[in-house]
Amino acid sequence: MPADRPESIEKIVARFQKAADPKRRYEQLLWFAKKLDPLPDEYKTAENKVPGCVSQVFVVADLVDGQVVYQADSDAQITKGLVALLIKALNGLSPAEIVALSPDFIKDTQLDVSLTPSRANGFYNIFKTMQQKAQALANGTAPGAVIS
């Protein structure tokens, strides 16, 4: 376990490592998708859309007591599972912790070998967008602000 990884990520990695085959990992992802709270339609805007994703993915971030709280949604179930996994991993961390994270933990879940290249790329795009939103919160720019 890398010392710099938050416990929230370690729990997710452990959960996926218990799933021996790709089918079980997909079932885990679909379970995460089902658990994701719906994102209100007013947040499904161009500035909250994740660029570079084949499916529609929207991410919103707020700062609550110094911790980032994400909300998100996707129109594709596997992608929705990936975004739900990231929310579970990152919610409650500080902007600095999120910005410092490496997305390499996806390799430890073994999901990267199960995902199609476009989905794996989507995962990284979602992660990068979540980091950018955390950075915007740390900088004091308004939630939903886009950093280029």
C-alpha positions as CSV (number, residue, x, y, z in Angstrom):
1,M,0.0,0.0,0.0
2,P,1.6,3.3,-1.0
3,A,1.9,5.5,2.0
4,D,0.5,8.6,0.3
5,R,-2.8,7.0,-0.7
6,P,-5.9,7.8,1.4
7,E,-7.7,5.0,3.2
8,S,-10.8,5.6,1.0
9,I,-8.8,4.6,-2.1
10,E,-7.2,1.6,-0.3
11,K,-10.7,0.2,0.7
12,I,-11.8,0.4,-3.0
13,V,-8.6,-1.2,-4.2
14,A,-9.0,-4.1,-1.7
15,R,-12.6,-4.6,-2.7
16,F,-11.7,-4.9,-6.4
17,Q,-8.7,-7.1,-5.7
18,K,-11.1,-9.6,-4.0
19,A,-13.0,-9.9,-7.3
20,A,-11.0,-12.6,-9.1
21,D,-12.3,-12.2,-12.6
22,P,-13.3,-9.3,-14.9
23,K,-17.0,-10.2,-14.8
24,R,-17.0,-9.7,-11.0
25,R,-15.2,-6.4,-11.3
26,Y,-17.8,-5.2,-13.8
27,E,-20.5,-6.3,-11.3
28,Q,-18.7,-4.2,-8.6
29,L,-18.7,-1.2,-11.0
30,L,-22.4,-1.6,-11.7
31,W,-23.1,-1.8,-8.0
32,F,-21.2,1.5,-7.5
33,A,-23.3,3.0,-10.4
34,K,-26.6,1.9,-8.7
35,K,-25.4,3.6,-5.4
36,L,-24.7,6.9,-7.0
37,D,-27.1,9.7,-6.1
38,P,-28.8,11.3,-9.1
39,L,-27.3,14.6,-10.2
40,P,-29.9,17.4,-10.5
41,D,-30.5,18.4,-14.1
42,E,-29.5,22.0,-13.5
43,Y,-25.9,20.8,-13.0
44,K,-25.8,19.0,-16.4
45,T,-24.2,21.9,-18.1
46,A,-21.4,22.4,-20.6
47,E,-19.0,23.7,-17.9
48,N,-19.6,20.5,-15.8
49,K,-19.3,18.1,-18.7
50,V,-16.1,16.0,-18.7
51,P,-14.2,16.5,-22.0
52,G,-12.9,13.6,-23.9
53,C,-15.5,11.0,-22.8
54,V,-17.5,9.0,-25.3
55,S,-20.5,9.0,-22.9
56,Q,-22.0,12.0,-21.2
57,V,-20.3,12.6,-17.9
58,F,-21.0,15.6,-15.6
59,V,-19.0,16.4,-12.4
60,V,-19.7,19.1,-9.8
61,A,-17.5,19.9,-6.8
62,D,-18.1,21.9,-3.7
63,L,-15.9,22.7,-0.7
64,V,-17.5,21.8,2.7
65,D,-15.4,22.5,5.8
66,G,-12.2,22.2,3.8
67,Q,-13.2,19.0,2.1
68,V,-14.2,18.4,-1.5
69,V,-17.6,16.9,-2.0
70,Y,-18.4,15.7,-5.6
71,Q,-21.6,15.0,-7.3
72,A,-21.7,13.4,-10.8
73,D,-23.6,11.4,-13.3
74,S,-23.2,9.6,-16.6
75,D,-25.6,8.2,-19.2
76,A,-23.6,4.9,-19.4
77,Q,-23.7,2.4,-16.6
78,I,-20.0,1.3,-16.6
79,T,-18.9,5.0,-16.8
80,K,-21.4,5.8,-14.1
81,G,-19.7,3.1,-12.0
82,L,-16.3,4.6,-12.7
83,V,-17.4,8.1,-11.7
84,A,-19.1,6.6,-8.6
85,L,-15.9,4.8,-7.6
86,L,-14.0,8.1,-8.0
87,I,-16.5,9.9,-5.8
88,K,-16.3,7.3,-3.1
89,A,-12.5,7.5,-3.3
90,L,-12.2,11.3,-3.4
91,N,-15.1,12.7,-1.4
92,G,-14.0,14.1,2.0
93,L,-10.4,14.7,0.9
94,S,-8.8,18.2,0.9
95,P,-8.2,19.8,-2.5
96,A,-4.5,19.5,-1.9
97,E,-4.8,15.7,-1.3
98,I,-6.8,15.3,-4.5
99,V,-4.5,17.4,-6.6
100,A,-1.5,15.3,-5.3
101,L,-3.1,12.0,-6.1
102,S,-2.0,9.8,-9.0
103,P,-4.7,7.9,-10.9
104,D,-2.4,4.8,-10.9
105,F,-4.6,3.2,-8.2
106,I,-6.8,2.0,-11.1
107,K,-4.1,-0.5,-12.0
108,D,-4.2,-1.9,-8.4
109,T,-8.0,-2.5,-8.8
110,Q,-7.2,-4.5,-12.0
111,L,-10.0,-2.6,-13.7
112,D,-7.7,-1.1,-16.2
113,V,-7.2,-4.6,-17.8
114,S,-11.0,-5.1,-18.0
115,L,-11.9,-1.7,-19.5
116,T,-11.9,-0.9,-23.2
117,P,-9.3,1.7,-24.2
118,S,-12.0,4.4,-24.5
119,R,-13.4,3.6,-21.0
120,A,-9.9,3.6,-19.5
121,N,-9.2,6.9,-21.2
122,G,-12.6,8.2,-19.9
123,F,-11.6,7.2,-16.4
124,Y,-8.4,9.3,-16.6
125,N,-10.4,12.2,-18.1
126,I,-12.9,12.1,-15.3
127,F,-10.1,11.9,-12.7
128,K,-8.3,14.8,-14.3
129,T,-11.5,16.9,-14.3
130,M,-12.1,16.1,-10.6
131,Q,-8.6,17.2,-9.9
132,Q,-9.1,20.5,-11.8
133,K,-12.3,21.2,-9.9
134,A,-10.5,20.5,-6.6
135,Q,-7.7,22.9,-7.7
136,A,-10.3,25.6,-8.6
137,L,-11.8,25.2,-5.1
138,A,-8.4,25.5,-3.6
139,N,-7.7,28.7,-5.6
140,G,-11.0,30.1,-4.4
141,T,-12.5,30.3,-7.9
142,A,-16.2,29.6,-8.1
143,P,-17.5,25.9,-8.1
144,G,-18.0,24.8,-11.7
145,A,-15.3,27.1,-12.9
146,V,-13.3,25.6,-15.8
147,I,-9.5,25.6,-15.6
148,S,-7.8,25.2,-18.9
